[in-house]
Each structure stands twice: as C-alpha cells, then as structure tokens.
Amino acid sequence: MLKINEIFYSIQGETTYAGNPTVFVRLTACNLRCTYCDTKYSYYEGEMRELDKVLEEINSHKAPYVCVTGGEPLLQKEVHTLMRTLCDHGYKVSLETSGSKSVEHVDPRVKIILDVKTPDSGAADSFLMDNIRFSTPSTEYKFVICSEKDFEWSEEFCRQHKLFEKFVVLYSPSYGQVSERWLAEKILQKNSSARLQLQLHKYIWSSETRGV
C-alpha cells in the first residue's frame, strides 16, 4: 500500500528529461517545509492505494516516462517496490527527492534527482551527505536558487564535493524570488559548470493549474 496524493499525465518540466510526456506519481507526506514549496497540498492529502491499482493507472496513460515525486517519496518504504516494478516493465523512471533520506536502496535503473536544499530554502543542512556516495552516474543534482547567498553556497558545495566533475548539476531560479535572467548571468559571470533549469511546466500551464 502507498499513500498517493495524485497521479497525473503531463509534460516533464525539469531535469534532463524535460519536455517528455510523463506520468507523475506524487506521494503524500514530507519531512521538510521549504519556503518556496508549491505542493503544500501533498503534506497530508492523499489516499491509501494498492500497488496494483497504482500500476494500472500508470499503464493507462501509455507513456514511457514515470516520475515519482512528493512530498518526500522516500518516506514510504513501498516506493522501492513501485520503482523496481516500473523498471522491470520497461519504464524510464525518475525519482525526485530532497536528499534528506538515504537513496542507498533505490534501484540503480532509476534516475535520481537530488534536490540539495540551499540556506534560503528554510531546510538548510537537511541533506544526507552519504547520498553523494550512493549516487549513480545518472544522478542529477538540483539547487533551487533564492538569492546571491544561495548561488555562492551552491557553487562552493559543488566544488567541495566535486559534483561538477561527476554529475549533471541543475540550478533553478526560485519562482518569483530571483529572475531567470539574473541566474543565467550569474552562471556566465562565474563561469559555472551548472546547467540553467527553468520550470517548463510553469510556462505552459496557467497559474490555476497545479504544478509538478
């Protein structure tokens, strides 16, 4: 059984999978309270569903990509069974996680997106450092940048842990806090190896539509 907040079919707006039609499985509950969170409804809302029923709904959309997200999906142990089963069925699976929970036992076929929380996120120091060791070659690191301080902190974090040398690193402007152009200019000025990431879905759908 999994507590599911929602399952929906949309365009992937982030990561190197951006632009692909994707089935999103949003699990209920989160152990963090980030200042910029746009899915607060996932903290508590949801219903218990059998794994077979979840797979049935995913299959109905006939999309090759599935994104498991939250909330924090790794709070639910059965998520590992879900991801492993999806991989066994040939889906391209990605996992969006804050990095505050261990990814050690995530199926190696899953693309892990580790969202490292910056100082202005409201969840600083929540990242489990062992997750760097558990990362696979396909793991991507995401930093939501809220300020100049966040940018400098992220650059130092990436250099200190040699993330630029080993992984795709994504910098995303915190929606409504810093502009896309400002962040693009910072990346160029600092000769950063990070990749600018815009939340594509927020440019496609109206403000009334729930984001990913």
C-alpha positions in Angstrom: 0.0 0.0 0.0 1.1 3.5 -0.8 -0.4 6.8 0.3 -0.9 8.6 -3.0 -1.6 12.3 -3.3 -2.2 12.3 -7.1 -1.3 10.6 -10.3 -1.4 12.7 -13.5 -0.1 12.9 -17.0 1.8 16.0 -18.1 4.9 17.3 -19.6 8.1 16.9 -17.6 9.2 20.4 -16.8 12.6 19.7 -15.1 15.8 17.7 -15.3 17.4 16.3 -18.5 14.1 14.5 -19.1 12.4 17.9 -19.6 9.8 18.1 -22.4 8.9 14.4 -22.3 5.3 13.3 -21.8 5.4 11.8 -18.3 3.2 10.1 -15.7 3.7 11.8 -12.3 3.1 9.8 -9.2 3.0 12.2 -6.2 3.2 10.5 -2.8 1.8 12.1 0.4 3.9 13.4 3.2 7.1 15.5 3.6 9.6 15.9 6.4 10.7 19.3 5.2 8.9 22.7 4.9 10.7 24.6 2.2 9.9 28.3 1.9 9.2 28.0 -1.9 7.2 24.8 -1.8 4.5 24.8 -4.5 2.9 21.5 -3.5 2.0 22.0 0.2 -1.2 20.1 -0.5 0.9 16.9 -0.6 1.9 17.2 3.0 -1.2 15.5 4.3 -3.7 15.0 1.4 -3.9 11.5 -0.1 -5.4 8.1 0.0 -4.1 4.6 0.5 -3.9 2.6 -2.7 -2.9 -0.9 -3.6 0.3 -1.2 -5.8 -1.6 -3.0 -8.5 -4.1 -0.1 -8.8 -1.3 2.4 -9.0 0.3 0.4 -11.8 -3.0 0.1 -13.6 -3.5 3.9 -13.6 0.1 4.5 -14.8 -0.3 2.0 -17.6 -3.5 3.6 -18.8 -1.5 6.7 -19.9 0.8 4.7 -22.2 3.8 7.0 -21.6 7.4 5.7 -21.4 8.4 8.1 -18.6 7.3 7.9 -14.9 8.3 10.5 -12.3 8.0 9.5 -8.6 7.8 12.7 -6.6 6.2 14.2 -3.5 6.3 15.5 -0.8 9.2 13.2 0.0 8.6 9.8 -1.7 11.3 8.0 0.3 9.3 8.3 3.5 7.2 5.4 2.2 9.1 2.1 2.1 6.9 0.5 -0.6 8.0 3.2 -3.0 11.1 1.0 -3.7 8.8 -1.8 -4.8 6.9 0.6 -7.1 10.1 1.9 -8.7 11.6 -1.6 -9.2 8.4 -2.9 -10.7 8.1 0.1 -13.1 11.8 -0.5 -14.2 11.0 -4.2 -14.7 8.2 -3.2 -17.0 10.5 -1.1 -19.1 9.6 2.4 -17.9 12.1 5.2 -17.7 11.8 6.1 -14.1 13.0 9.2 -12.2 12.8 9.9 -8.5 12.6 13.5 -7.1 13.9 13.6 -3.6 15.2 16.2 -1.2 18.2 14.1 -0.3 17.3 14.1 3.3 16.6 10.4 3.2 19.0 7.7 2.0 19.0 6.7 -1.6 21.2 3.7 -0.9 18.5 1.2 -1.8 17.0 2.9 -4.8 17.0 0.7 -7.9 20.1 1.6 -9.9 18.0 1.8 -13.1 16.2 4.9 -11.6 17.4 8.4 -12.4 17.7 10.0 -9.0 17.2 13.8 -8.8 18.7 15.1 -5.5 17.3 18.5 -4.6 20.0 19.9 -2.3 18.4 22.5 0.0 20.2 25.9 0.0 20.4 28.2 3.0 17.4 30.3 2.0 15.2 27.2 1.4 14.2 27.0 5.0 15.6 23.5 5.1 19.3 24.1 5.2 21.6 21.2 6.5 18.9 18.6 5.7 20.9 16.9 3.0 22.3 13.5 3.9 25.9 13.6 2.9 26.1 9.8 2.4 23.8 10.3 -0.6 26.8 11.6 -2.6 28.4 8.2 -2.1 25.2 6.4 -3.1 24.7 8.4 -6.3 24.9 6.7 -9.6 26.3 8.1 -12.9 22.8 9.1 -13.9 22.1 11.0 -10.7 21.3 14.7 -11.2 21.8 17.4 -8.5 19.3 20.2 -8.3 19.7 23.5 -6.5 16.8 26.0 -6.2 18.5 29.4 -6.0 16.7 32.1 -3.9 19.4 34.7 -3.6 23.1 35.6 -4.2 24.0 33.8 -1.0 22.3 30.6 -2.3 24.2 30.8 -5.5 27.6 31.2 -3.9 26.8 28.4 -1.4 25.8 26.1 -4.2 29.0 26.8 -6.1 31.1 26.0 -3.1 29.1 22.8 -2.3 29.5 21.6 -5.8 33.3 22.3 -5.8 33.8 20.9 -2.4 32.2 17.6 -3.3 33.3 17.5 -7.0 29.8 17.4 -8.3 30.5 19.3 -11.5 33.1 16.6 -12.4 30.8 13.6 -11.9 27.1 14.6 -12.3 24.7 16.9 -14.1 24.1 19.9 -11.8 21.0 22.0 -12.3 20.4 25.5 -11.0 16.8 26.6 -10.9 15.6 30.1 -10.0 13.2 30.2 -7.2 9.9 31.2 -8.9 9.1 34.8 -8.0 12.2 35.4 -5.9 15.0 35.7 -8.5 14.7 36.1 -12.2 15.8 33.6 -14.8 18.0 36.2 -16.5 19.7 37.1 -13.2 20.6 33.4 -12.6 21.7 33.0 -16.2 24.0 36.0 -15.9 25.4 34.6 -12.6 26.2 31.3 -14.2 28.0 33.1 -17.1 29.9 35.6 -14.8 31.2 32.9 -12.5 32.0 30.5 -15.4 29.9 27.9 -13.5 29.5 24.4 -14.9 25.9 24.3 -13.7 23.1 23.9 -16.2 20.3 26.6 -16.0 17.0 24.9 -15.4 13.6 26.6 -15.9 10.4 25.0 -14.6 9.0 24.4 -18.1 5.6 23.4 -16.8 5.1 26.8 -15.1 5.4 28.5 -18.6 3.0 26.0 -20.2 0.1 25.8 -17.7 -1.9 28.6 -16.2 -1.3 29.8 -12.6 -4.6 28.0 -11.6 -3.1 24.6 -12.7 -1.2 22.7 -10.1 2.5 22.5 -10.9 4.7 19.5 -10.8 
